Amino acid sequence: MAETSLAEAEPHPDDNGWLGDFHRGPAVFSVFRTGPNNGGHPLLPPEYRITCNDGAGPREICRFTIEPEFAPEWFGAWRNDEWCPWILKRAKQLIENPEV
């Protein structure tokens, strides 16, 4: 059986829209862009999603677009959480200056 390195097993950031990570306490937040190359519709503005891994595995917590008329959609316990404005601010910073 051939061995696979971690680099080969993980998708390349360019392939999954990953823009970067940030953390607060034990939670690690990752920001991804969806779009024509990442599963989005080519005629709609780019959509972004945020995942959170707080030790229980990564899960999507928010979807949003940078268009001002669209409100972010938060999921589960993250709806109205006090961290939401901070998370969104950090996500937008990654959109402007991605790690990739």
Chimera marker file (.cmm) of the C-alpha trace (Angstrom):
<marker_set name="trace">
<marker id="1" x="0.000" y="0.000" z="0.000" r="1" g="1" b="0" radius="0.5"/>
<marker id="2" x="1.469" y="3.349" z="-1.015" r="1" g="1" b="0" radius="0.5"/>
<marker id="3" x="1.899" y="6.026" z="1.599" r="1" g="1" b="0" radius="0.5"/>
<marker id="4" x="0.220" y="9.369" z="1.077" r="1" g="1" b="0" radius="0.5"/>
<marker id="5" x="1.737" y="12.478" z="2.563" r="1" g="1" b="0" radius="0.5"/>
<marker id="6" x="-0.433" y="14.978" z="4.416" r="1" g="1" b="0" radius="0.5"/>
<marker id="7" x="0.229" y="17.538" z="1.676" r="1" g="1" b="0" radius="0.5"/>
<marker id="8" x="-1.235" y="15.155" z="-0.910" r="1" g="1" b="0" radius="0.5"/>
<marker id="9" x="-4.277" y="14.292" z="1.241" r="1" g="1" b="0" radius="0.5"/>
<marker id="10" x="-5.278" y="17.892" z="2.009" r="1" g="1" b="0" radius="0.5"/>
<marker id="11" x="-6.949" y="19.908" z="-0.753" r="1" g="1" b="0" radius="0.5"/>
<marker id="12" x="-4.915" y="22.810" z="-2.059" r="1" g="1" b="0" radius="0.5"/>
<marker id="13" x="-6.325" y="26.157" z="-0.836" r="1" g="1" b="0" radius="0.5"/>
<marker id="14" x="-6.850" y="27.326" z="-4.427" r="1" g="1" b="0" radius="0.5"/>
<marker id="15" x="-9.176" y="24.355" z="-4.979" r="1" g="1" b="0" radius="0.5"/>
<marker id="16" x="-11.527" y="24.906" z="-2.042" r="1" g="1" b="0" radius="0.5"/>
<marker id="17" x="-11.658" y="28.700" z="-1.758" r="1" g="1" b="0" radius="0.5"/>
<marker id="18" x="-9.782" y="28.842" z="1.557" r="1" g="1" b="0" radius="0.5"/>
<marker id="19" x="-8.680" y="32.397" z="2.387" r="1" g="1" b="0" radius="0.5"/>
<marker id="20" x="-7.194" y="31.889" z="5.837" r="1" g="1" b="0" radius="0.5"/>
<marker id="21" x="-7.767" y="31.233" z="9.517" r="1" g="1" b="0" radius="0.5"/>
<marker id="22" x="-7.974" y="33.188" z="12.756" r="1" g="1" b="0" radius="0.5"/>
<marker id="23" x="-8.701" y="32.150" z="16.311" r="1" g="1" b="0" radius="0.5"/>
<marker id="24" x="-10.220" y="33.333" z="19.547" r="1" g="1" b="0" radius="0.5"/>
<marker id="25" x="-9.669" y="31.228" z="22.623" r="1" g="1" b="0" radius="0.5"/>
<marker id="26" x="-9.848" y="27.570" z="21.634" r="1" g="1" b="0" radius="0.5"/>
<marker id="27" x="-11.978" y="28.232" z="18.533" r="1" g="1" b="0" radius="0.5"/>
<marker id="28" x="-10.341" y="28.322" z="15.086" r="1" g="1" b="0" radius="0.5"/>
<marker id="29" x="-12.297" y="30.102" z="12.359" r="1" g="1" b="0" radius="0.5"/>
<marker id="30" x="-11.662" y="29.494" z="8.654" r="1" g="1" b="0" radius="0.5"/>
<marker id="31" x="-12.918" y="31.676" z="5.809" r="1" g="1" b="0" radius="0.5"/>
<marker id="32" x="-13.745" y="30.307" z="2.350" r="1" g="1" b="0" radius="0.5"/>
<marker id="33" x="-14.911" y="31.987" z="-0.837" r="1" g="1" b="0" radius="0.5"/>
<marker id="34" x="-17.571" y="30.366" z="-2.963" r="1" g="1" b="0" radius="0.5"/>
<marker id="35" x="-17.912" y="31.517" z="-6.537" r="1" g="1" b="0" radius="0.5"/>
<marker id="36" x="-17.770" y="30.268" z="-10.105" r="1" g="1" b="0" radius="0.5"/>
<marker id="37" x="-14.521" y="28.400" z="-9.379" r="1" g="1" b="0" radius="0.5"/>
<marker id="38" x="-15.667" y="27.237" z="-5.943" r="1" g="1" b="0" radius="0.5"/>
<marker id="39" x="-19.255" y="26.110" z="-6.514" r="1" g="1" b="0" radius="0.5"/>
<marker id="40" x="-21.073" y="29.471" z="-6.631" r="1" g="1" b="0" radius="0.5"/>
<marker id="41" x="-23.183" y="30.978" z="-9.389" r="1" g="1" b="0" radius="0.5"/>
<marker id="42" x="-21.215" y="33.113" z="-11.910" r="1" g="1" b="0" radius="0.5"/>
<marker id="43" x="-23.899" y="35.857" z="-12.058" r="1" g="1" b="0" radius="0.5"/>
<marker id="44" x="-24.198" y="36.362" z="-8.292" r="1" g="1" b="0" radius="0.5"/>
<marker id="45" x="-21.776" y="38.262" z="-6.066" r="1" g="1" b="0" radius="0.5"/>
<marker id="46" x="-19.144" y="36.108" z="-4.374" r="1" g="1" b="0" radius="0.5"/>
<marker id="47" x="-20.379" y="34.403" z="-1.263" r="1" g="1" b="0" radius="0.5"/>
<marker id="48" x="-18.208" y="33.578" z="1.705" r="1" g="1" b="0" radius="0.5"/>
<marker id="49" x="-18.567" y="31.013" z="4.442" r="1" g="1" b="0" radius="0.5"/>
<marker id="50" x="-17.010" y="30.773" z="7.851" r="1" g="1" b="0" radius="0.5"/>
<marker id="51" x="-16.365" y="27.506" z="9.620" r="1" g="1" b="0" radius="0.5"/>
<marker id="52" x="-15.514" y="27.053" z="13.278" r="1" g="1" b="0" radius="0.5"/>
<marker id="53" x="-13.564" y="24.247" z="14.919" r="1" g="1" b="0" radius="0.5"/>
<marker id="54" x="-13.776" y="24.432" z="18.685" r="1" g="1" b="0" radius="0.5"/>
<marker id="55" x="-12.533" y="20.915" z="19.238" r="1" g="1" b="0" radius="0.5"/>
<marker id="56" x="-15.608" y="19.103" z="17.941" r="1" g="1" b="0" radius="0.5"/>
<marker id="57" x="-14.563" y="19.319" z="14.281" r="1" g="1" b="0" radius="0.5"/>
<marker id="58" x="-15.117" y="22.118" z="11.757" r="1" g="1" b="0" radius="0.5"/>
<marker id="59" x="-18.667" y="23.170" z="10.970" r="1" g="1" b="0" radius="0.5"/>
<marker id="60" x="-20.167" y="26.020" z="8.996" r="1" g="1" b="0" radius="0.5"/>
<marker id="61" x="-21.384" y="28.869" z="11.187" r="1" g="1" b="0" radius="0.5"/>
<marker id="62" x="-22.042" y="31.701" z="8.715" r="1" g="1" b="0" radius="0.5"/>
<marker id="63" x="-22.588" y="32.571" z="5.042" r="1" g="1" b="0" radius="0.5"/>
<marker id="64" x="-22.404" y="36.119" z="3.774" r="1" g="1" b="0" radius="0.5"/>
<marker id="65" x="-21.605" y="38.380" z="0.851" r="1" g="1" b="0" radius="0.5"/>
<marker id="66" x="-19.886" y="41.744" z="0.937" r="1" g="1" b="0" radius="0.5"/>
<marker id="67" x="-22.888" y="43.362" z="-0.777" r="1" g="1" b="0" radius="0.5"/>
<marker id="68" x="-24.371" y="45.801" z="1.781" r="1" g="1" b="0" radius="0.5"/>
<marker id="69" x="-28.009" y="44.834" z="1.112" r="1" g="1" b="0" radius="0.5"/>
<marker id="70" x="-27.414" y="41.218" z="2.172" r="1" g="1" b="0" radius="0.5"/>
<marker id="71" x="-27.337" y="40.353" z="5.876" r="1" g="1" b="0" radius="0.5"/>
<marker id="72" x="-25.042" y="37.540" z="7.057" r="1" g="1" b="0" radius="0.5"/>
<marker id="73" x="-26.776" y="34.231" z="7.751" r="1" g="1" b="0" radius="0.5"/>
<marker id="74" x="-25.621" y="32.706" z="11.045" r="1" g="1" b="0" radius="0.5"/>
<marker id="75" x="-26.357" y="29.090" z="11.910" r="1" g="1" b="0" radius="0.5"/>
<marker id="76" x="-27.245" y="27.293" z="15.126" r="1" g="1" b="0" radius="0.5"/>
<marker id="77" x="-26.012" y="28.694" z="18.411" r="1" g="1" b="0" radius="0.5"/>
<marker id="78" x="-24.077" y="31.390" z="16.546" r="1" g="1" b="0" radius="0.5"/>
<marker id="79" x="-27.269" y="33.364" z="15.797" r="1" g="1" b="0" radius="0.5"/>
<marker id="80" x="-27.008" y="36.597" z="17.807" r="1" g="1" b="0" radius="0.5"/>
<marker id="81" x="-23.822" y="35.451" z="19.543" r="1" g="1" b="0" radius="0.5"/>
<marker id="82" x="-21.776" y="38.316" z="21.000" r="1" g="1" b="0" radius="0.5"/>
<marker id="83" x="-18.733" y="37.200" z="18.944" r="1" g="1" b="0" radius="0.5"/>
<marker id="84" x="-20.554" y="37.572" z="15.576" r="1" g="1" b="0" radius="0.5"/>
<marker id="85" x="-19.498" y="41.186" z="14.819" r="1" g="1" b="0" radius="0.5"/>
<marker id="86" x="-15.876" y="40.375" z="15.723" r="1" g="1" b="0" radius="0.5"/>
<marker id="87" x="-15.887" y="37.189" z="13.614" r="1" g="1" b="0" radius="0.5"/>
<marker id="88" x="-17.351" y="39.015" z="10.613" r="1" g="1" b="0" radius="0.5"/>
<marker id="89" x="-14.808" y="41.838" z="10.932" r="1" g="1" b="0" radius="0.5"/>
<marker id="90" x="-11.907" y="39.359" z="10.976" r="1" g="1" b="0" radius="0.5"/>
<marker id="91" x="-13.385" y="37.419" z="8.049" r="1" g="1" b="0" radius="0.5"/>
<marker id="92" x="-13.608" y="40.599" z="5.971" r="1" g="1" b="0" radius="0.5"/>
<marker id="93" x="-9.963" y="41.361" z="6.793" r="1" g="1" b="0" radius="0.5"/>
<marker id="94" x="-9.024" y="37.938" z="5.342" r="1" g="1" b="0" radius="0.5"/>
<marker id="95" x="-11.070" y="38.643" z="2.232" r="1" g="1" b="0" radius="0.5"/>
<marker id="96" x="-9.078" y="41.835" z="1.682" r="1" g="1" b="0" radius="0.5"/>
<marker id="97" x="-5.722" y="40.166" z="2.494" r="1" g="1" b="0" radius="0.5"/>
<marker id="98" x="-5.989" y="36.376" z="2.116" r="1" g="1" b="0" radius="0.5"/>
<marker id="99" x="-3.285" y="34.110" z="3.501" r="1" g="1" b="0" radius="0.5"/>
<marker id="100" x="-3.027" y="32.221" z="0.197" r="1" g="1" b="0" radius="0.5"/>
<link id1="1" id2="2" r="1" g="1" b="0" radius="0.2"/>
<link id1="2" id2="3" r="1" g="1" b="0" radius="0.2"/>
<link id1="3" id2="4" r="1" g="1" b="0" radius="0.2"/>
<link id1="4" id2="5" r="1" g="1" b="0" radius="0.2"/>
<link id1="5" id2="6" r="1" g="1" b="0" radius="0.2"/>
<link id1="6" id2="7" r="1" g="1" b="0" radius="0.2"/>
<link id1="7" id2="8" r="1" g="1" b="0" radius="0.2"/>
<link id1="8" id2="9" r="1" g="1" b="0" radius="0.2"/>
<link id1="9" id2="10" r="1" g="1" b="0" radius="0.2"/>
<link id1="10" id2="11" r="1" g="1" b="0" radius="0.2"/>
<link id1="11" id2="12" r="1" g="1" b="0" radius="0.2"/>
<link id1="12" id2="13" r="1" g="1" b="0" radius="0.2"/>
<link id1="13" id2="14" r="1" g="1" b="0" radius="0.2"/>
<link id1="14" id2="15" r="1" g="1" b="0" radius="0.2"/>
<link id1="15" id2="16" r="1" g="1" b="0" radius="0.2"/>
<link id1="16" id2="17" r="1" g="1" b="0" radius="0.2"/>
<link id1="17" id2="18" r="1" g="1" b="0" radius="0.2"/>
<link id1="18" id2="19" r="1" g="1" b="0" radius="0.2"/>
<link id1="19" id2="20" r="1" g="1" b="0" radius="0.2"/>
<link id1="20" id2="21" r="1" g="1" b="0" radius="0.2"/>
<link id1="21" id2="22" r="1" g="1" b="0" radius="0.2"/>
<link id1="22" id2="23" r="1" g="1" b="0" radius="0.2"/>
<link id1="23" id2="24" r="1" g="1" b="0" radius="0.2"/>
<link id1="24" id2="25" r="1" g="1" b="0" radius="0.2"/>
<link id1="25" id2="26" r="1" g="1" b="0" radius="0.2"/>
<link id1="26" id2="27" r="1" g="1" b="0" radius="0.2"/>
<link id1="27" id2="28" r="1" g="1" b="0" radius="0.2"/>
<link id1="28" id2="29" r="1" g="1" b="0" radius="0.2"/>
<link id1="29" id2="30" r="1" g="1" b="0" radius="0.2"/>
<link id1="30" id2="31" r="1" g="1" b="0" radius="0.2"/>
<link id1="31" id2="32" r="1" g="1" b="0" radius="0.2"/>
<link id1="32" id2="33" r="1" g="1" b="0" radius="0.2"/>
<link id1="33" id2="34" r="1" g="1" b="0" radius="0.2"/>
<link id1="34" id2="35" r="1" g="1" b="0" radius="0.2"/>
<link id1="35" id2="36" r="1" g="1" b="0" radius="0.2"/>
<link id1="36" id2="37" r="1" g="1" b="0" radius="0.2"/>
<link id1="37" id2="38" r="1" g="1" b="0" radius="0.2"/>
<link id1="38" id2="39" r="1" g="1" b="0" radius="0.2"/>
<link id1="39" id2="40" r="1" g="1" b="0" radius="0.2"/>
<link id1="40" id2="41" r="1" g="1" b="0" radius="0.2"/>
<link id1="41" id2="42" r="1" g="1" b="0" radius="0.2"/>
<link id1="42" id2="43" r="1" g="1" b="0" radius="0.2"/>
<link id1="43" id2="44" r="1" g="1" b="0" radius="0.2"/>
<link id1="44" id2="45" r="1" g="1" b="0" radius="0.2"/>
<link id1="45" id2="46" r="1" g="1" b="0" radius="0.2"/>
<link id1="46" id2="47" r="1" g="1" b="0" radius="0.2"/>
<link id1="47" id2="48" r="1" g="1" b="0" radius="0.2"/>
<link id1="48" id2="49" r="1" g="1" b="0" radius="0.2"/>
<link id1="49" id2="50" r="1" g="1" b="0" radius="0.2"/>
<link id1="50" id2="51" r="1" g="1" b="0" radius="0.2"/>
<link id1="51" id2="52" r="1" g="1" b="0" radius="0.2"/>
<link id1="52" id2="53" r="1" g="1" b="0" radius="0.2"/>
<link id1="53" id2="54" r="1" g="1" b="0" radius="0.2"/>
<link id1="54" id2="55" r="1" g="1" b="0" radius="0.2"/>
<link id1="55" id2="56" r="1" g="1" b="0" radius="0.2"/>
<link id1="56" id2="57" r="1" g="1" b="0" radius="0.2"/>
<link id1="57" id2="58" r="1" g="1" b="0" radius="0.2"/>
<link id1="58" id2="59" r="1" g="1" b="0" radius="0.2"/>
<link id1="59" id2="60" r="1" g="1" b="0" radius="0.2"/>
<link id1="60" id2="61" r="1" g="1" b="0" radius="0.2"/>
<link id1="61" id2="62" r="1" g="1" b="0" radius="0.2"/>
<link id1="62" id2="63" r="1" g="1" b="0" radius="0.2"/>
<link id1="63" id2="64" r="1" g="1" b="0" radius="0.2"/>
<link id1="64" id2="65" r="1" g="1" b="0" radius="0.2"/>
<link id1="65" id2="66" r="1" g="1" b="0" radius="0.2"/>
<link id1="66" id2="67" r="1" g="1" b="0" radius="0.2"/>
<link id1="67" id2="68" r="1" g="1" b="0" radius="0.2"/>
<link id1="68" id2="69" r="1" g="1" b="0" radius="0.2"/>
<link id1="69" id2="70" r="1" g="1" b="0" radius="0.2"/>
<link id1="70" id2="71" r="1" g="1" b="0" radius="0.2"/>
<link id1="71" id2="72" r="1" g="1" b="0" radius="0.2"/>
<link id1="72" id2="73" r="1" g="1" b="0" radius="0.2"/>
<link id1="73" id2="74" r="1" g="1" b="0" radius="0.2"/>
<link id1="74" id2="75" r="1" g="1" b="0" radius="0.2"/>
<link id1="75" id2="76" r="1" g="1" b="0" radius="0.2"/>
<link id1="76" id2="77" r="1" g="1" b="0" radius="0.2"/>
<link id1="77" id2="78" r="1" g="1" b="0" radius="0.2"/>
<link id1="78" id2="79" r="1" g="1" b="0" radius="0.2"/>
<link id1="79" id2="80" r="1" g="1" b="0" radius="0.2"/>
<link id1="80" id2="81" r="1" g="1" b="0" radius="0.2"/>
<link id1="81" id2="82" r="1" g="1" b="0" radius="0.2"/>
<link id1="82" id2="83" r="1" g="1" b="0" radius="0.2"/>
<link id1="83" id2="84" r="1" g="1" b="0" radius="0.2"/>
<link id1="84" id2="85" r="1" g="1" b="0" radius="0.2"/>
<link id1="85" id2="86" r="1" g="1" b="0" radius="0.2"/>
<link id1="86" id2="87" r="1" g="1" b="0" radius="0.2"/>
<link id1="87" id2="88" r="1" g="1" b="0" radius="0.2"/>
<link id1="88" id2="89" r="1" g="1" b="0" radius="0.2"/>
<link id1="89" id2="90" r="1" g="1" b="0" radius="0.2"/>
<link id1="90" id2="91" r="1" g="1" b="0" radius="0.2"/>
<link id1="91" id2="92" r="1" g="1" b="0" radius="0.2"/>
<link id1="92" id2="93" r="1" g="1" b="0" radius="0.2"/>
<link id1="93" id2="94" r="1" g="1" b="0" radius="0.2"/>
<link id1="94" id2="95" r="1" g="1" b="0" radius="0.2"/>
<link id1="95" id2="96" r="1" g="1" b="0" radius="0.2"/>
<link id1="96" id2="97" r="1" g="1" b="0" radius="0.2"/>
<link id1="97" id2="98" r="1" g="1" b="0" radius="0.2"/>
<link id1="98" id2="99" r="1" g="1" b="0" radius="0.2"/>
<link id1="99" id2="100" r="1" g="1" b="0" radius="0.2"/>
</marker_set>
